[in-house]
Amino acid sequence: MKKLADIGLIGLAVMGENLVLNMESKGFTVGVFNRTTARVDEFMAGRGAGKNFIGAHSIAELCASLERPRKVMMLVKAGQPVDDFIELIIPHLEPGDIIIDGGNSHFPDTIRRTKYVESKGLLFIGTGVSGGEEGALLGPSMMPGGSPAAWPAVKEIFQAVSAKVEDGSPCCDWVGEGGAGHFVKMVHNGIEYGDMQIICEAYQLMKEMLGLSADEMHDVFKKYNEGDLDSYLIEITRDILGYRDENGEALVEKILDTAGQKGTGKWTAVSALDLGIPLTLIGESVFARCLSAQKDMRVEASKVISGPVVDKTIDKVQMISDLKDALFGAKIISYAQGYNLMMEAAKEYGWNLNYGGIALMWRGGCIIRSVFLGDIKKAFDVNPDLQNLLFAPHFKEIVEKAQAGWRRVCATALTNGIPVPALTSALCYFDGIRSERLPANLLQAQRDYFGAHTYERTDKPRGEFFHTNWTGRGGDTTSRTYVV
């Protein structure tokens, strides 16, 4: 074993332990440290026994075990623990050494930390790591950003341990400066929220409207996964629906219907609001989880509020086909919105994002991995300046073809009182973005009526603003024109 380690890692919980095992399996020597040092001893005597690991019982010992430039990676809880460890690490490093945050940090924190660590003469990387326990061990998707000078020093390690696509390309590349890596990971998680919600809506329609059993739904999702919807989330949905508990019954039906969340979906929606991007499907997916958490209120409401009786005579074969179209159409909308958000963030923060490369990073290892992402990569290869995925001929044709079935699903669900917030919001976005004229002219008139906010006219040049004294009692004074 080498006397010095190629990289050090702090945090031997599930993700950290599996990631260091992945690194070691690729030929790297790894220094390991955990705040509870007994965990280091357990690891060295257990899964790490006889392998190329150097156990450390202090930050100083860990940093002393590393080759220059030292590379110290943290996989710890996001928030204050990251800042606390940065302060503990800095005294043991020298100019040019690198601190890496591999947790689910909020991108503004990564922007701040990059500036702070660089002010100390060191380099910083904030990298999104997606794929869960299995991905960490076998190959995650990694999205690094921060100090560009740090990338050459970690590139070999990161790309060696990351997932690979069919041609061997790694699902990892440099994303951009500052918080770019964690921003892209945040959008990934937001899209994950959306994908999960539309699948859950399809499941509820199959169960409540079509009356399908878990076994029948297992077969439907198995078929879905063999076609255009081939993806990790459809695959695990198939497996979940086929899983039986100790009594031989479908376990999924015994799980309480209250969804948890760690905040990355909310961050994505808030960022969209801050940047003025209509991220409707992901926003509705976050709110759907919030509504699910109000279980007690929903139980009470179900006793006193009535809705329509569900029509059980619906053509099952047709609806299953329509649901496939609805899922595919909504999925494309989710990615179109997510990419628009990344494009706007790139302008706001001065990042030079490689959109096709991001799709490649998401092709393997991560939770939203799917065959579909290869088509996004191709779309940006053809047109790097693509404004919206719906403008790419491939996706335009898919959505136009899918919309008939998608509309039938939404209409039928609403008629029968079954909530499909993500599927319908995505369809409304599709109809909104293809509308040359929206009713915002009336909205601007309302704003001008009560607040003298002014408006532009269709018969005058853009940028020229007008105010009307709608009641005859107002004056000519107008409110300042601005956009929040």
C-alpha positions in Angstrom: 0.0 0.0 0.0 1.2 3.6 -0.7 2.5 5.6 2.2 0.3 8.5 1.3 -3.3 8.5 0.1 -4.6 9.9 -3.2 -7.6 11.5 -1.5 -9.2 11.7 1.9 -12.8 11.4 2.9 -14.7 12.6 6.0 -17.9 10.9 6.8 -18.3 7.1 6.8 -22.1 6.9 6.7 -23.8 5.0 3.9 -22.7 7.2 1.0 -19.2 7.9 2.3 -18.5 4.3 3.0 -19.6 3.1 -0.4 -17.9 5.9 -2.2 -14.5 5.1 -0.7 -14.9 1.4 -1.5 -15.6 2.5 -5.0 -12.5 4.7 -5.1 -10.3 1.9 -3.7 -11.6 -0.6 -6.2 -10.4 1.7 -9.0 -6.8 1.6 -7.7 -6.8 4.6 -5.4 -5.5 4.7 -1.8 -8.0 6.5 0.4 -7.6 8.2 3.8 -10.8 7.9 5.9 -12.0 9.8 8.9 -15.3 10.0 10.8 -16.3 12.4 13.6 -17.1 9.3 15.7 -13.7 7.8 15.4 -14.9 4.3 16.5 -16.6 4.2 13.1 -13.2 4.4 11.5 -12.0 1.4 13.4 -15.1 -0.5 12.6 -14.7 0.2 8.9 -10.9 -0.7 8.9 -11.7 -4.0 10.6 -14.8 -4.7 8.4 -15.4 -3.7 4.8 -12.1 -1.9 4.6 -9.9 -4.7 6.0 -6.9 -5.6 3.9 -7.6 -2.9 1.4 -5.8 0.3 0.4 -7.2 2.6 3.2 -5.4 4.7 5.7 -7.5 5.2 8.8 -7.3 8.5 10.7 -8.5 9.5 14.2 -8.2 13.3 13.7 -8.4 15.9 10.9 -4.7 16.6 11.4 -3.9 12.9 10.9 -6.1 12.6 7.8 -4.5 15.7 6.2 -1.0 14.4 7.0 -1.8 11.1 5.2 -2.5 12.8 1.9 -0.4 13.4 -1.2 0.0 17.0 -2.4 -2.1 18.7 -3.6 -4.1 17.4 -0.7 -7.7 16.5 -1.6 -10.1 16.3 1.3 -13.7 15.4 0.5 -16.6 15.7 2.9 -19.8 13.6 2.8 -21.5 15.1 5.8 -24.9 16.6 6.5 -25.6 19.8 4.5 -25.6 23.2 6.3 -23.6 24.2 9.4 -21.6 20.9 9.6 -20.0 21.6 6.3 -18.9 25.1 7.5 -17.7 23.6 10.7 -15.5 21.0 9.0 -14.1 23.6 6.6 -12.8 25.6 9.6 -11.3 22.4 11.1 -9.6 21.4 7.8 -8.1 24.7 6.7 -5.4 24.9 9.4 -3.9 21.6 8.2 -3.7 22.5 4.5 -1.3 24.5 2.3 -1.9 26.8 -0.7 -3.2 24.8 -3.7 -4.8 22.1 -1.6 -8.4 21.2 -2.2 -11.5 20.9 -0.1 -14.5 19.0 -1.6 -18.1 19.1 -0.5 -19.9 16.0 -1.8 -23.1 16.5 0.1 -26.5 18.0 -0.9 -25.5 21.6 -0.2 -27.6 24.6 -1.4 -25.8 26.3 -4.2 -25.6 29.8 -2.6 -23.7 28.2 0.2 -21.3 26.7 -2.3 -20.8 30.1 -4.0 -20.0 31.6 -0.6 -17.7 28.7 0.5 -15.8 28.8 -2.8 -14.9 32.5 -2.3 -14.0 32.0 1.3 -11.8 28.9 0.8 -10.1 30.7 -2.2 -9.4 33.7 0.1 -7.3 31.3 2.2 -5.2 30.3 -0.8 -6.9 27.0 -1.1 -9.3 25.6 -3.8 -12.9 24.4 -3.3 -15.2 22.0 -5.2 -18.9 21.5 -4.5 -20.0 18.4 -6.3 -23.4 16.9 -6.6 -23.3 13.1 -6.2 -26.4 11.2 -7.3 -27.3 7.5 -7.3 -27.8 6.7 -3.6 -26.1 3.8 -1.9 -25.8 1.6 -4.9 -24.6 4.4 -7.1 -21.9 5.4 -4.6 -20.5 1.9 -4.6 -20.9 1.0 -8.3 -20.7 4.3 -10.0 -22.6 7.6 -9.3 -23.3 10.6 -11.5 -21.1 13.4 -10.3 -21.5 17.1 -11.0 -18.5 19.1 -9.8 -18.2 22.9 -9.8 -16.2 25.5 -7.8 -12.6 26.5 -8.3 -11.7 25.6 -12.0 -8.0 25.2 -11.0 -9.0 22.2 -8.8 -10.5 20.1 -11.6 -7.3 18.7 -13.1 -6.3 17.4 -9.7 -9.5 15.4 -9.1 -10.6 14.6 -12.7 -8.9 11.2 -12.8 -10.4 10.1 -9.5 -13.9 11.5 -10.1 -14.2 10.1 -13.7 -12.8 6.7 -12.7 -15.4 6.2 -9.9 -18.4 7.6 -11.8 -20.9 5.6 -13.8 -20.2 5.1 -17.5 -22.5 5.1 -20.5 -22.4 2.6 -23.4 -19.3 4.1 -25.1 -17.5 4.3 -21.8 -17.9 8.0 -21.3 -18.0 8.9 -17.6 -21.1 10.5 -16.1 -19.0 13.2 -14.7 -17.4 16.4 -16.1 -16.6 19.9 -14.9 -19.9 21.9 -14.7 -18.7 25.4 -13.9 -17.5 28.0 -11.5 -18.8 28.7 -7.9 -22.0 26.9 -7.1 -22.7 25.5 -10.6 -22.2 21.9 -9.7 -24.6 22.0 -6.8 -27.1 24.0 -8.8 -27.2 21.3 -11.5 -27.5 18.7 -8.8 -30.4 20.7 -7.3 -32.2 20.8 -10.7 -31.5 17.1 -11.1 -33.3 16.5 -7.8 -36.2 18.8 -8.8 -36.7 16.8 -12.0 -36.5 13.7 -9.8 -39.4 15.1 -7.7 -41.4 15.7 -11.0 -40.7 12.2 -12.4 -41.7 10.5 -9.2 -45.0 12.6 -8.9 -46.2 11.9 -12.5 -45.5 8.2 -11.9 -47.5 8.3 -8.7 -50.4 10.0 -10.4 -50.4 7.3 -13.1 -50.4 4.7 -10.3 -53.4 6.3 -8.6 -55.4 6.4 -11.8 -54.6 2.8 -12.5 -55.6 1.8 -9.0 -58.7 4.0 -8.4 -60.1 4.4 -11.9 -59.1 1.3 -13.6 -59.2 -0.9 -10.6 -55.9 -2.7 -11.4 -54.3 -4.9 -8.8 -50.6 -4.4 -7.8 -49.7 -7.4 -10.0 -51.5 -5.9 -13.0 -49.8 -2.6 -12.4 -46.4 -4.4 -12.1 -47.0 -5.8 -15.6 -48.0 -2.4 -17.0 -44.9 -0.7 -15.7 -42.8 -3.6 -16.9 -44.1 -3.0 -20.4 -43.5 0.8 -20.0 -39.9 0.1 -19.1 -39.3 -1.8 -22.3 -40.1 1.2 -24.5 -39.6 5.0 -24.6 -40.1 5.3 -20.8 -37.1 3.0 -20.0 -35.7 4.6 -16.9 -34.5 3.8 -13.4 -37.7 5.3 -11.7 -40.1 3.3 -14.0 -37.9 0.2 -13.3 -38.1 0.5 -9.5 -41.8 1.3 -9.7 -42.2 -2.0 -11.5 -40.2 -3.8 -8.7 -42.1 -2.1 -5.9 -45.5 -3.1 -7.2 -44.3 -6.7 -7.5 -42.9 -6.8 -3.9 -44.8 -8.9 -1.3 -44.6 -8.6 2.5 -44.3 -11.5 5.0 -48.0 -12.2 4.4 -47.7 -12.4 0.7 -49.5 -9.1 0.2 -48.5 -6.1 -1.8 -46.3 -4.1 0.6 -46.8 -0.8 -1.3 -50.5 -0.7 -0.2 -49.5 -0.9 3.4 -47.2 2.1 3.3 -48.7 5.3 4.8 -49.4 7.9 2.1 -47.4 10.8 3.6 -44.3 11.8 1.6 -41.1 13.1 3.0 -38.6 15.5 1.5 -35.2 16.9 2.2 -35.6 20.3 0.6 -33.9 20.1 -2.8 -37.2 20.2 -4.7 -38.2 23.2 -2.7 -34.9 24.9 -3.5 -35.4 24.2 -7.2 -38.9 25.8 -7.1 -37.7 28.8 -5.1 -34.8 29.4 -7.5 -37.3 29.3 -10.4 -39.4 31.9 -8.7 -36.3 34.0 -8.0 -35.3 33.8 -11.6 -38.8 34.1 -13.1 -38.9 30.7 -14.8 -42.2 28.8 -15.0 -41.2 25.5 -13.3 -44.7 24.4 -12.9 -44.5 20.6 -12.9 -41.7 20.5 -10.3 -43.5 23.2 -8.2 -46.7 21.1 -8.2 -44.7 18.0 -7.2 -43.3 19.8 -4.2 -46.8 20.9 -3.2 -48.2 17.4 -3.7 -45.7 16.2 -1.1 -46.8 19.0 1.2 -50.5 18.0 0.7 -49.7 14.3 1.4 -48.2 15.3 4.7 -51.5 16.8 5.8 -52.8 13.3 6.3 -55.1 14.0 9.3 -56.7 17.0 7.6 -57.3 14.9 4.5 -58.9 12.1 6.5 -61.3 14.6 8.1 -62.1 16.3 4.7 -62.8 12.9 3.2 -65.7 12.5 5.7 -67.4 15.8 5.0 -66.6 16.8 1.4 -67.9 14.7 -1.5 -66.8 14.6 -5.1 -67.9 12.7 -8.2 -68.4 8.9 -8.2 -65.5 7.3 -10.1 -66.6 5.8 -13.5 -65.3 2.2 -13.4 -66.4 1.5 -17.1 -63.4 3.3 -18.7 -61.6 1.4 -21.4 -58.6 0.0 -19.6 -56.5 -0.8 -22.7 -57.0 2.7 -24.1 -56.3 4.4 -20.8 -53.1 2.4 -20.2 -51.9 3.5 -23.6 -53.0 7.1 -22.9 -51.2 7.1 -19.6 -47.9 6.1 -21.3 -48.3 9.2 -23.6 -49.2 11.4 -20.6 -46.1 10.3 -18.7 -43.8 10.8 -21.7 -45.3 14.2 -22.6 -45.1 15.4 -19.0 -41.5 14.1 -18.6 -40.4 16.1 -21.6 -42.0 19.3 -20.1 -40.2 18.7 -16.8 -36.9 18.6 -18.5 -37.7 21.5 -20.8 -38.5 23.6 -17.7 -35.4 22.4 -15.8 -33.1 23.2 -18.6 -34.7 26.7 -18.9 -33.9 27.2 -15.3 -30.3 26.2 -15.8 -30.0 28.5 -18.8 -31.4 31.5 -16.8 -29.1 30.7 -13.8 -26.1 30.5 -16.2 -26.9 34.1 -17.3 -27.5 35.3 -13.7 -24.3 33.8 -12.2 -22.0 33.9 -15.2 -21.7 30.2 -15.6 -20.7 28.5 -18.9 -22.8 25.4 -18.7 -22.5 22.5 -21.2 -26.2 21.4 -21.5 -25.5 18.4 -23.7 -22.8 17.4 -21.2 -25.2 17.7 -18.3 -27.6 15.2 -20.1 -24.6 12.9 -20.5 -23.8 13.1 -16.8 -27.4 12.1 -16.0 -27.4 9.2 -18.4 -26.0 6.8 -15.8 -25.6 6.4 -12.1 -28.2 8.9 -11.0 -31.8 8.6 -10.0 -33.3 10.2 -13.1 -31.1 8.1 -15.5 -33.0 7.1 -18.6 -32.6 6.3 -22.3 -34.4 9.5 -23.0 -31.4 11.6 -21.9 -29.4 10.5 -24.9 -31.9 12.3 -27.1 -31.4 15.5 -25.0 -27.6 15.2 -25.6 -28.2 14.9 -29.3 -30.6 17.9 -29.4 -27.9 20.1 -27.9 -25.2 18.6 -30.1 -27.3 19.7 -33.1 -28.1 23.1 -31.6 -26.0 24.2 -28.6 -28.1 27.4 -28.5 -31.4 25.6 -28.2 -33.9 27.8 -26.3 -36.3 25.2 -25.2 -36.4 21.4 -25.7 -39.8 21.7 -27.3 -38.1 23.6 -30.2 -36.0 20.5 -31.0 -37.8 18.6 -33.8 -37.5 15.2 -32.0 -39.2 16.4 -28.8 -41.7 18.6 -30.6 -42.9 15.6 -32.6 -43.1 13.4 -29.5 -45.2 15.9 -27.5 -47.5 16.7 -30.4 -48.1 13.0 -30.9 -48.6 12.3 -27.2 -51.0 15.2 -26.5 -54.2 13.5 -27.5 -53.8 10.7 -25.0 -52.4 13.1 -22.4 -55.4 15.3 -22.7 -57.8 12.3 -22.4 -56.0 11.3 -19.2 -56.2 14.7 -17.6 -59.8 15.3 -18.7 -60.9 11.9 -17.4 -59.0 12.3 -14.1 -60.6 15.7 -13.5 -64.1 14.5 -14.4 -63.7 11.7 -11.9 -62.2 13.8 -9.1 -58.8 12.2 -9.0 -56.0 14.7 -8.5 -53.3 14.9 -11.1 -51.6 18.2 -10.4 -48.3 17.4 -12.1 -49.7 16.0 -15.3 -52.2 18.8 -15.7 -49.7 21.6 -14.9 -47.3 20.2 -17.4 -50.1 20.1 -20.0 -51.1 23.7 -19.2 -47.4 24.8 -19.7 -47.4 23.1 -23.1 -50.6 24.9 -24.1 -49.3 28.2 -22.6 -45.9 28.2 -24.3 -47.5 27.5 -27.7 -50.0 30.3 -27.3 -49.0 33.4 -29.2 -51.4 35.4 -27.0 -52.2 34.9 -23.3 -54.6 36.9 -21.2 -51.9 38.9 -19.5 -53.1 42.0 -21.4 -56.2 42.0 -19.1 -53.9 41.4 -16.1 -51.8 44.4 -17.0 -54.9 46.5 -17.4 -56.0 45.4 -13.9 -52.6 46.3 -12.5 -52.7 49.7 -14.1 -56.3 50.3 -12.9 -55.6 49.7 -9.2 -51.9 50.6 -9.0 -51.0 52.8 -12.0 -48.4 50.1 -13.0 -48.6 51.0 -16.7 -48.7 48.8 -19.7 -47.2 48.4 -23.2 -49.4 48.5 -26.4 -49.5 46.1 -29.3 -49.6 49.1 -31.7 -46.6 50.8 -30.2 -42.9 49.9 -30.0 -41.8 47.6 -27.1 -40.4 49.4 -24.2 -42.9 52.3 -24.4 -45.2 52.4 -21.4 -48.7 53.9 -21.0 -51.1 54.7 -18.2 -54.9 55.2 -18.4 -57.0 57.2 -15.9 -59.6 54.4 -15.8 -62.0 56.0 -13.4 -61.6 59.6 -14.2 -60.6 60.2 -10.6 -57.0 59.3 -10.9 -54.1 61.4 -12.1 -51.2 61.1 -14.4 -48.7 59.8 -11.8 -47.6 56.2 -12.4 -45.8 53.6 -10.4 -42.2 52.8 -11.2 -41.9 50.0 -13.8 -40.0 47.0 -12.6 -40.0 43.3 -12.6 -39.4 41.3 -9.4 
